[in-house]
Amino acid sequence: MTQTKNKKKLERFDVISNAIVTLFAICNLFPLYWLFTSSLKNSSDVVKMPPDWWPSSITFDNYVDVFRNQPALRWAFNSLFVSGASTVMVIIVGAMAAYAFSKLRFVGRNIIFVVFISSLMIPKEIMIVPLFRITQDFGMVNSFHGMIWPNVATAFGVFLLKGFFDATPDALREAARIDGAGEWRTFTRIMLPIIKPGIGALFILNFVQVWNDYLWQLVVGQEKNMKTLMVGTATLMQDLNPNFAYKMAGATVAAIPMLLIFLMFQRYFTTGMTAGAVKE
């Protein structure tokens, strides 16, 4: 009898919790729905009161105008290249540094790691001016180098991947050394495949961060053809022309790649966020 009551309580709790989660999901998805449907309307219909929850007449002219009147394809390429190259470099540098801090023994390892990780407490906005002066002195303004390399110099990848390396047994590394594998071979052939979930989580987190890094890309990419999609879309928002549907189309173009990236790497992201938190 008691078990039946407990089972009914659990079922009731599941129904209530699922209803709450569904409500929160709808609230979070509604802005995306409104953004997409507004991009398919005429400008006057976007600000219409009461609003049309679904376009009365669907038009794709706003998307055509974005790609015809603005170098949107160039902006999209810039964003993909900068975000992809920065993320790949962060993974390479972060994985090597994290492996060294986790598995190698050298003097001052813990002190260096603490100093290194403490840089995460410094907001990037504080370093914008000196970082721009350095970038300018190296002649990297209005170039991909100026957009990519400052994003590589981050300790977040080291901090995230070190937890995964700490969770891997030292016996694997010792067995590899007994079999004659060197440090580099052990790192690339044994350790890296084990921490794939962490690499996937780092990829999506860093890719999204660089993709949305509006301030630095605005400062460095000053020429129109060097703007990224976020910066270019923001220029549409600052335009005096009150074509709100046109601006919604530009914002949708900027949002779609991030949704696709998240869906592609979702399983790595969820696995990575939980697996690296456990140390054996």
C-alpha positions in Angstrom: 0.0 0.0 0.0 2.8 2.4 0.9 4.7 1.6 -2.2 1.6 2.3 -4.3 1.2 5.7 -2.6 4.8 6.5 -3.2 4.5 5.5 -6.8 1.5 7.7 -7.3 3.4 10.6 -5.7 6.4 10.1 -8.0 4.1 10.0 -11.0 2.4 13.2 -9.9 5.8 14.8 -9.3 7.0 13.7 -12.8 3.9 15.3 -14.4 4.3 18.6 -12.6 8.1 18.7 -13.2 7.6 17.9 -16.9 5.0 20.6 -17.2 7.3 23.2 -15.5 10.2 22.2 -17.8 8.0 22.4 -20.9 6.8 25.9 -19.8 10.4 27.1 -19.4 11.3 25.6 -22.7 8.5 27.4 -24.4 9.5 30.7 -22.8 13.1 30.2 -24.0 12.1 29.2 -27.5 9.6 32.0 -28.0 12.2 34.8 -28.7 13.7 32.6 -31.5 10.2 31.9 -32.8 9.4 35.6 -32.8 12.7 36.5 -34.4 12.2 34.0 -37.3 8.6 34.8 -38.0 9.3 38.6 -37.9 12.0 38.1 -40.5 9.3 36.7 -42.8 7.0 39.7 -42.4 6.8 43.2 -43.9 8.3 45.9 -41.8 4.9 47.4 -40.9 3.7 44.0 -39.7 6.5 43.6 -37.2 5.4 46.6 -35.1 1.7 46.0 -35.7 -0.5 46.1 -32.6 -2.0 43.7 -31.7 0.8 41.6 -33.2 0.4 38.8 -35.7 1.6 35.6 -34.1 2.1 34.2 -37.6 2.9 36.2 -40.7 -0.2 37.0 -42.7 1.9 37.0 -45.9 5.2 35.2 -45.9 8.0 36.9 -47.8 11.7 36.1 -48.2 12.6 39.5 -49.6 14.3 40.5 -46.3 16.8 37.6 -46.7 17.4 38.4 -50.3 18.1 42.1 -49.4 20.5 41.1 -46.7 22.7 39.1 -49.0 22.2 41.5 -52.0 22.8 44.8 -50.3 25.3 43.7 -47.7 28.4 41.4 -47.8 26.6 38.9 -45.6 28.4 35.9 -47.1 31.7 37.6 -46.5 30.7 38.3 -42.9 29.6 34.7 -42.4 32.9 33.4 -43.8 34.8 35.8 -41.5 32.8 34.6 -38.4 33.2 30.9 -39.3 36.9 31.2 -40.0 37.8 33.3 -37.0 35.7 31.1 -34.6 36.8 27.8 -36.1 40.5 28.7 -36.2 40.5 30.2 -32.7 38.8 27.2 -31.3 41.1 24.7 -33.0 44.1 26.6 -31.7 42.6 26.8 -28.2 42.1 23.1 -28.2 45.6 22.3 -29.3 47.3 24.7 -26.9 44.9 24.0 -24.0 45.2 20.2 -24.4 49.0 20.3 -24.3 49.2 22.7 -21.4 46.5 20.8 -19.4 48.3 17.5 -20.0 51.5 19.1 -18.7 49.9 20.5 -15.6 48.0 17.2 -14.9 50.5 14.4 -15.7 54.0 15.9 -15.7 56.0 16.7 -12.6 58.1 19.9 -12.6 59.2 22.5 -10.1 56.6 25.2 -9.4 53.8 23.3 -11.3 51.0 24.2 -8.8 52.1 27.8 -8.4 52.3 28.3 -12.2 48.9 26.8 -12.6 47.3 29.0 -10.0 48.9 32.1 -11.6 47.8 30.9 -15.0 44.2 30.2 -14.0 43.9 33.5 -12.0 43.9 35.3 -15.4 40.3 34.1 -15.8 39.3 36.6 -13.1 40.5 39.5 -15.3 37.7 40.8 -17.6 38.8 41.0 -21.2 37.3 44.6 -21.4 40.1 45.8 -19.1 42.8 44.6 -21.5 41.1 46.0 -24.7 43.3 49.1 -24.9 46.7 47.5 -24.3 45.7 44.5 -26.4 44.7 46.8 -29.3 48.0 48.7 -29.0 50.0 45.5 -29.2 47.9 44.3 -32.1 48.4 47.6 -33.8 52.2 47.5 -33.3 52.3 44.1 -34.9 50.3 45.4 -37.9 47.4 42.9 -37.3 44.5 45.4 -37.3 42.0 44.6 -40.0 43.4 41.1 -40.4 42.4 37.6 -39.3 45.6 37.4 -37.2 44.4 40.2 -35.0 41.0 38.5 -34.5 42.3 35.0 -33.9 45.5 35.1 -31.8 44.2 37.2 -28.8 41.4 34.6 -28.4 43.9 31.8 -28.3 45.6 33.3 -25.2 43.0 32.1 -22.7 43.3 29.9 -19.7 39.8 28.5 -19.9 40.7 25.6 -22.2 43.5 24.6 -19.8 41.2 24.8 -16.8 38.5 22.7 -18.5 40.7 20.0 -20.0 42.9 19.5 -16.9 39.9 18.1 -15.1 39.6 15.4 -17.8 43.3 14.5 -17.7 43.1 14.3 -13.9 40.3 11.8 -14.3 42.3 9.5 -16.5 44.3 6.8 -14.6 48.0 7.2 -14.4 48.3 3.5 -15.1 47.5 4.1 -18.8 50.4 6.4 -19.1 52.7 4.0 -17.3 51.6 1.1 -19.5 52.3 3.2 -22.6 55.8 4.0 -21.3 56.5 0.3 -20.6 55.4 -0.5 -24.2 58.0 2.0 -25.4 55.7 5.0 -26.3 57.2 8.4 -25.9 55.5 11.4 -24.2 54.2 12.8 -27.4 52.8 9.4 -28.6 51.2 8.8 -25.2 49.6 12.2 -25.4 48.3 12.0 -28.9 47.4 8.3 -29.2 46.1 7.4 -25.7 45.2 10.5 -23.7 43.5 12.7 -26.3 41.0 10.0 -27.5 40.0 9.4 -23.9 39.1 13.1 -23.3 37.0 13.5 -26.5 33.9 14.6 -24.5 36.0 17.4 -22.9 37.3 18.5 -26.3 33.7 18.5 -27.6 32.6 20.6 -24.7 35.5 23.0 -25.1 34.8 23.3 -28.8 31.2 24.4 -28.5 31.9 26.7 -25.5 34.8 28.4 -27.1 33.2 28.6 -30.6 30.1 30.3 -29.2 32.3 32.7 -27.1 34.4 33.8 -30.1 31.3 33.9 -32.4 29.6 36.3 -30.0 32.8 38.3 -29.2 31.3 41.6 -30.5 33.6 44.1 -28.8 37.0 42.8 -29.9 35.9 42.1 -33.4 34.4 45.6 -33.6 37.7 47.1 -32.5 40.0 45.1 -34.8 37.8 44.5 -37.9 37.3 48.1 -38.9 36.9 47.6 -42.6 33.5 46.5 -43.9 34.8 43.4 -45.6 36.6 42.4 -42.4 33.6 42.6 -40.2 32.1 39.4 -38.7 28.5 38.4 -38.8 27.8 39.8 -35.4 29.4 43.1 -36.0 27.8 43.4 -39.5 24.4 42.5 -38.2 24.8 45.2 -35.5 25.4 47.8 -38.2 22.1 46.9 -39.7 20.5 47.5 -36.3 22.1 50.9 -36.1 20.8 51.9 -39.5 18.4 54.8 -39.6 16.2 52.9 -42.0 13.3 51.6 -39.8 12.9 48.3 -41.7 12.6 46.1 -38.7 11.9 43.0 -40.7 15.1 43.5 -42.6 17.0 43.7 -39.3 15.3 40.6 -38.0 16.4 38.7 -41.1 20.0 39.8 -40.4 19.8 38.7 -36.8 18.3 35.3 -37.9 21.2 34.8 -40.3 23.6 35.4 -37.4 21.7 33.1 -35.0 21.2 30.0 -37.2 24.9 28.9 -37.4 25.1 28.8 -33.6 21.9 26.7 -33.3 23.4 24.2 -35.8 26.7 24.1 -34.0 25.0 23.4 -30.7 22.8 20.7 -32.1 25.8 19.0 -33.8 27.9 18.9 -30.6 25.2 18.7 -28.0 26.0 15.1 -26.9 29.7 16.0 -26.5 28.7 19.1 -24.5 26.4 17.3 -22.1 28.8 14.4 -21.6 31.8 16.7 -21.2 30.2 18.9 -18.6 29.5 15.9 -16.3 32.4 13.6 -17.1 35.2 16.0 -16.3 33.7 16.8 -12.9 34.6 13.4 -11.4 38.1 12.6 -10.4 39.1 9.0 -9.8 
